[in-house]
Amino acid sequence: MSQFVFKYLANRLLRDNQLNKFGVEDPYYEYIPLDEQGKRTKKVKRRTPAGLSTKDIDVLDTLRKKAYRYDMWFNFLGVKFGWSNVVGIIPIAGSIVATYWSLTMLVAARQLEDGLPLDIHFIFIFNVLIDFLLGLIPIVGDLIEIGYKANSRNFLLIEKHLERVGQKNLGLIEPNEVRPSFINDKVQPVFEEKIVPGTIKAGEQIKNFVNDQYNSIQKKKKSTSNTSLNTSSVRPGSSASASATTQTSSHTVLPHSVDTADSTAVNSFEDDSKSIKSVKSLNKRYQETENDTGTET
């Protein structure tokens, strides 16, 4: 009884409606009608759109695997949910991880040969944002998130777009019919022809300005360091200046200093001669005194 009640409530909450008509579709399987009224259906493997290139098919297969893993990997009482719903139980951190996984699908979708139209970009990011906000609501948000299935929505969005790309490649429709909408026809040309080039040019100007400022600062630092080195090497009180002064003074001889040195040497020689003479006279007197003393004896 409880199983029946739970399944009834889940189907009422997560039933197919205009808001989530893409969200409940299985990325791997689809149901085709067997009668005109569509009451009888058959589950078959989802067909790959015809006319696609090998690269686009690989991108579509990658998105299919990711969407199934994130939204429909598990089945409990007939309700399918994926790893995004499991990690979403963890407050805040779980929502961040699930959002990161969803954004990896956007990165993969941008690898299509013809690129991703701007309106699909907006819808893709809008679904991811809704999924993130629902994940922030405890319990109730997690239940609604299971029914919303943002990753499956985005996969089916890309698949519908690639169907028209395949028709264009087969020549069934014109290239301008691949993405007919106001955003793609009016906004995207302005975005691609004016906004993107202007942004790139502004980025280059900012980069050049930053490089010029950095180079000028480095030059100022280098000149300042060279000036300080020169000043310190020729400091007035340094040993280098002192040795230079000593060398200069040793090699510099003034005329009046030569005369003074000569006169000093002459005076010294005369004093020495006088001293020698006085010593000789004293010796002579001593000998005479000795002789006189001997005679008297």
C-alpha positions as CSV (number, residue, x, y, z in Angstrom):
1,M,0.0,0.0,0.0
2,S,2.8,2.4,1.0
3,Q,4.6,1.6,-2.3
4,F,1.5,2.5,-4.3
5,V,1.0,5.7,-2.4
6,F,4.6,6.8,-2.9
7,K,4.5,6.0,-6.6
8,Y,1.2,7.9,-7.0
9,L,2.6,11.0,-5.3
10,A,5.8,10.8,-7.3
11,N,3.9,10.6,-10.5
12,R,1.8,13.5,-9.5
13,L,4.8,15.7,-8.6
14,L,7.0,14.6,-11.5
15,R,4.5,13.9,-14.2
16,D,5.0,15.1,-17.7
17,N,3.8,18.7,-18.3
18,Q,4.6,21.8,-20.3
19,L,7.4,22.8,-17.9
20,N,9.3,19.5,-18.0
21,K,8.2,17.8,-21.2
22,F,11.8,17.4,-22.3
23,G,13.1,16.5,-18.8
24,V,11.3,13.1,-18.6
25,E,12.6,11.8,-21.9
26,D,15.3,9.1,-21.7
27,P,18.5,10.0,-23.5
28,Y,18.9,6.4,-24.7
29,Y,15.4,5.5,-25.5
30,E,12.3,7.0,-27.0
31,Y,8.7,6.0,-27.5
32,I,7.1,5.9,-30.9
33,P,3.4,5.7,-31.4
34,L,1.8,2.6,-32.9
35,D,-1.5,4.1,-33.7
36,E,-2.9,7.4,-34.9
37,Q,-4.2,8.4,-31.5
38,G,-0.8,7.8,-29.9
39,K,-2.2,5.7,-27.1
40,R,-0.1,2.7,-27.9
41,T,3.7,3.3,-28.0
42,K,6.8,1.2,-28.4
43,K,10.1,1.8,-26.6
44,V,13.0,1.9,-29.1
45,K,16.6,3.0,-29.0
46,R,16.9,6.7,-29.7
47,R,17.9,7.4,-33.2
48,T,20.9,9.6,-34.1
49,P,19.9,12.5,-36.4
50,A,20.8,11.9,-40.0
51,G,23.3,14.0,-41.9
52,L,25.6,14.7,-39.0
53,S,29.4,14.7,-39.2
54,T,31.5,12.2,-37.2
55,K,32.6,14.9,-34.8
56,D,29.0,16.0,-34.1
57,I,27.9,12.4,-33.5
58,D,30.7,11.9,-31.0
59,V,29.7,15.1,-29.2
60,L,26.1,14.0,-29.1
61,D,27.1,10.5,-27.7
62,T,29.2,12.2,-25.0
63,L,26.3,14.4,-24.0
64,R,23.9,11.4,-24.0
65,K,26.2,9.4,-21.6
66,K,26.6,12.4,-19.2
67,A,22.9,13.2,-19.1
68,Y,22.0,9.6,-18.4
69,R,24.6,9.3,-15.7
70,Y,23.6,12.5,-14.0
71,D,19.8,12.2,-14.2
72,M,18.7,8.6,-14.8
73,W,21.4,6.2,-13.5
74,F,19.2,4.8,-10.7
75,N,15.6,3.6,-10.6
76,F,13.6,3.5,-7.4
77,L,9.9,2.6,-7.4
78,G,9.7,3.7,-11.0
79,V,11.4,7.0,-10.4
80,K,14.6,7.6,-12.2
81,F,17.4,9.8,-10.7
82,G,21.1,10.1,-11.2
83,W,24.3,11.0,-9.5
84,S,23.5,14.7,-9.5
85,N,20.5,14.0,-7.3
86,V,22.6,11.8,-5.0
87,V,25.4,14.3,-4.4
88,G,22.7,17.0,-4.2
89,I,21.7,15.7,-0.8
90,I,24.9,17.3,0.6
91,P,24.0,20.9,1.4
92,I,25.8,23.6,-0.7
93,A,28.8,21.4,-1.7
94,G,26.5,18.9,-3.4
95,S,24.9,21.6,-5.5
96,I,28.2,23.0,-6.5
97,V,29.5,19.6,-7.6
98,A,26.3,18.9,-9.6
99,T,26.5,22.3,-11.3
100,Y,30.1,21.7,-12.2
101,W,29.0,18.4,-13.9
102,S,26.3,20.3,-15.8
103,L,28.8,22.9,-17.0
104,T,31.1,20.1,-18.4
105,M,28.2,19.3,-20.7
106,L,28.2,22.9,-21.9
107,V,31.9,22.7,-22.6
108,A,31.4,19.5,-24.6
109,A,28.5,21.0,-26.5
110,R,30.7,23.9,-27.6
111,Q,32.8,21.4,-29.6
112,L,30.2,21.1,-32.3
113,E,31.5,21.8,-35.8
114,D,29.1,24.7,-36.5
115,G,29.3,25.9,-32.9
116,L,26.5,26.5,-30.4
117,P,23.9,29.2,-31.2
118,L,23.5,32.0,-28.7
119,D,19.9,31.2,-27.8
120,I,20.8,27.6,-27.0
121,H,23.6,29.0,-24.8
122,F,21.1,31.0,-22.8
123,I,18.6,28.2,-22.4
124,F,21.4,25.8,-21.5
125,I,22.7,28.1,-18.7
126,F,19.2,28.9,-17.6
127,N,18.5,25.2,-17.0
128,V,21.7,24.8,-15.1
129,L,20.9,27.8,-12.9
130,I,17.4,26.5,-12.1
131,D,18.9,23.2,-11.2
132,F,21.4,24.9,-8.9
133,L,18.8,27.0,-7.1
134,L,16.5,24.0,-6.6
135,G,19.4,22.1,-5.0
136,L,19.7,24.8,-2.4
137,I,16.2,24.1,-1.1
138,P,16.4,21.1,1.3
139,I,14.3,18.0,0.6
140,V,11.6,19.7,-1.5
141,G,14.1,21.2,-3.9
142,D,15.8,17.8,-4.3
143,L,12.5,16.2,-5.2
144,I,11.6,18.9,-7.7
145,E,15.1,18.6,-9.1
146,I,14.6,14.9,-9.8
147,G,11.6,15.8,-12.0
148,Y,13.2,18.8,-13.6
149,K,16.3,16.9,-14.9
150,A,18.3,19.8,-16.2
151,N,21.0,17.7,-17.9
152,S,18.4,15.7,-19.8
153,R,16.7,18.9,-20.9
154,N,20.0,20.2,-22.2
155,F,20.9,17.0,-24.0
156,L,17.5,17.0,-25.8
157,L,18.0,20.7,-26.6
158,I,21.2,19.9,-28.4
159,E,19.7,16.9,-30.1
160,K,16.8,19.0,-31.5
161,H,19.3,21.5,-32.8
162,L,21.5,18.8,-34.4
163,E,18.4,17.5,-36.2
164,R,18.2,20.8,-38.1
165,V,21.9,20.8,-38.6
166,G,21.6,17.3,-40.2
167,Q,18.7,18.5,-42.4
168,K,20.9,21.5,-43.5
169,N,23.8,19.1,-44.4
170,L,21.4,17.0,-46.4
171,G,20.2,20.1,-48.3
172,L,16.6,19.8,-47.0
173,I,16.7,23.3,-45.4
174,E,18.7,26.5,-45.9
175,P,21.6,27.4,-43.5
176,N,19.6,30.4,-42.2
177,E,16.8,28.1,-41.2
178,V,19.0,26.1,-38.7
179,R,18.5,28.6,-35.9
180,P,15.7,31.0,-36.8
181,S,15.0,33.3,-33.9
182,F,15.3,36.9,-32.8
183,I,18.4,36.2,-30.7
184,N,20.3,34.3,-33.4
185,D,19.3,36.6,-36.3
186,K,19.6,40.0,-34.6
187,V,21.6,39.7,-31.4
188,Q,24.2,37.1,-32.3
189,P,25.5,38.9,-35.4
190,V,26.1,42.1,-33.2
191,F,27.6,40.0,-30.5
192,E,30.0,38.2,-32.9
193,E,30.9,41.1,-35.1
194,K,31.2,44.0,-32.6
195,I,31.2,42.9,-29.0
196,V,33.6,40.0,-29.2
197,P,36.2,41.9,-31.4
198,G,35.9,44.9,-29.2
199,T,36.4,42.8,-26.1
200,I,39.5,41.2,-27.6
201,K,40.9,44.6,-28.7
202,A,40.3,46.0,-25.2
203,G,42.0,43.0,-23.7
204,E,45.1,43.5,-25.9
205,Q,45.3,47.2,-25.0
206,I,45.1,46.5,-21.3
207,K,47.8,43.8,-21.7
208,N,50.1,46.3,-23.5
209,F,49.5,49.0,-20.9
210,V,50.3,46.6,-18.1
211,N,53.5,45.4,-19.9
212,D,54.6,49.0,-20.5
213,Q,54.1,50.0,-16.8
214,Y,56.0,46.9,-15.7
215,N,58.9,47.6,-18.0
216,S,59.1,51.2,-16.9
217,I,59.1,50.2,-13.2
218,Q,61.9,47.7,-13.9
219,K,64.0,50.3,-15.7
220,K,63.6,52.8,-12.8
221,K,64.7,50.1,-10.3
222,K,67.7,49.2,-12.4
223,S,68.8,52.8,-12.8
224,T,68.3,53.5,-9.1
225,S,70.4,50.4,-8.2
226,N,73.3,51.5,-10.5
227,T,73.3,55.0,-9.0
228,S,73.5,53.6,-5.5
229,L,76.4,51.3,-6.5
230,N,78.4,54.2,-8.0
231,T,77.8,56.4,-5.0
232,S,78.9,53.7,-2.6
233,S,82.1,52.9,-4.6
234,V,83.3,56.5,-4.5
235,R,82.3,57.5,-0.9
236,P,84.5,60.2,0.7
237,G,85.4,58.2,3.8
238,S,85.9,54.9,2.0
239,S,89.2,53.0,1.9
240,A,89.4,53.4,-1.9
241,S,89.5,57.2,-1.6
242,A,92.0,57.0,1.3
243,S,94.3,54.8,-0.7
244,A,94.0,57.0,-3.7
245,T,94.9,60.0,-1.5
246,T,97.9,58.1,0.0
247,Q,99.2,57.2,-3.5
248,T,98.8,60.7,-4.7
249,S,100.6,62.1,-1.6
250,S,103.4,59.6,-2.0
251,H,104.0,60.6,-5.6
252,T,103.6,64.3,-5.0
253,V,106.9,66.2,-3.9
254,L,106.9,69.9,-3.5
255,P,110.2,72.0,-4.0
256,H,110.2,73.7,-0.6
257,S,110.0,70.3,1.1
258,V,113.1,69.2,-0.7
259,D,115.1,72.2,0.5
260,T,113.9,71.7,4.1
261,A,115.0,68.0,4.0
262,D,118.5,69.0,2.7
263,S,119.1,71.6,5.4
264,T,118.0,69.2,8.1
265,A,120.5,66.6,6.8
266,V,123.3,69.2,6.8
267,N,122.6,70.3,10.3
268,S,122.5,66.8,11.5
269,F,125.9,66.0,9.9
270,E,127.5,69.1,11.5
271,D,126.2,68.1,14.9
272,D,127.7,64.6,14.5
273,S,131.1,66.1,13.5
274,K,131.1,68.3,16.6
275,S,130.3,65.4,18.8
276,I,133.2,63.3,17.4
277,K,135.6,66.2,17.9
278,S,134.6,66.7,21.5
279,V,135.1,63.0,22.2
280,K,138.6,63.1,20.6
281,S,139.5,66.1,22.8
282,L,138.4,64.4,25.9
283,N,140.5,61.3,25.1
284,K,143.5,63.5,24.5
285,R,143.1,65.3,27.8
286,Y,142.7,62.0,29.6
287,Q,146.0,60.6,28.2
288,E,147.9,63.8,29.1
289,T,146.6,63.5,32.7
290,E,147.8,59.9,32.9
291,N,151.2,60.9,31.6
292,D,151.6,63.7,34.2
293,T,150.7,61.4,37.0
294,G,153.3,58.8,36.0
295,T,156.1,61.4,35.8
296,E,155.4,62.7,39.3
297,T,155.6,59.2,40.6
